Amino acid sequence: MLTSSLYNQYWQTYFANGKVLPLGTQAPLYSDYADREAQMQDYHSYLGNRQLKYLLIGEAAPSSGKTYFYNPYHLERTSWMFAPYQAFYGTWKQALNKGDKLDRLKDLAEKGFLLIDLFPFALNYEDLRKSLNNTGASVWFYNNHLLPIINNLKSSQRLNSRYYLAFSGPLTIHNHLVASMGSGIISNPAGAICYYNSPTVKPGIKKALTGKGPKPPLYRCCAGDRSGNVNEFLVRNAFDLP
């Protein structure tokens, strides 16, 4: 978890720098970030003695609406909860209450699944993605925010020695990161199975996607489709699930 000082430093240097957002733009509240981090820690408690085996990298927490993945009171259905759950379990109840959300989080923890956000700031990124790529901020946060989180999971023995790493949608930033990984600009973490140089879709998954609308992404390790949603078939594709 970032300190308040680092949180604000990252914001001023890489977001409110006049290139991504105007100078002086206020950061989202640090207290909201701290609350989200506490909810993620609650999720870690559901793991018990199990190790993490599947890491899905998200962009950032939602800026509005009751959709934060780890908040048990946020009950609006999103593809970030639905797609992994369907990929692992194949079933889903349409209605959610707090008990149902907690049960689903515990079910995903049982499989060793974790969703990690690349950026700590809850914003609408729609108009920021290209600037974050062009200024090098996306790569910087991968190296200096995401990788330390993964390394901490390793050092605390919460992460299996061999684990899957995949990226969710939207794809503008994630395709940029995967392409950077393929060209050697950033590294695939040690122990990670990440299909950044593999055919996009396995034959069985491709058949399942046929006629379902969204086209697959450019890279097999991306579990988000081109509409910006996480797709259960692409989660299976990235994580080698049947």
Secondary structure as UniProt FT lines:
FT   HELIX           4..14
FT   TURN            15..19
FT   TURN            23..24
FT   HELIX           30..46
FT   TURN            47..49
FT   STRAND          52..58
FT   TURN            69..70
FT   TURN            72..73
FT   HELIX           79..89
FT   HELIX           98..110
FT   TURN            111..112
FT   STRAND          113..117
FT   TURN            126..128
FT   HELIX           129..134
FT   TURN            135..136
FT   HELIX           137..141
FT   HELIX           142..146
FT   HELIX           147..155
FT   TURN            156..157
FT   STRAND          159..167
FT   HELIX           171..182
FT   TURN            183..184
FT   TURN            190..191
FT   STRAND          192..193
FT   HELIX           203..209
FT   TURN            210..211
FT   TURN            220..221
FT   TURN            226..227
FT   HELIX           232..239
//
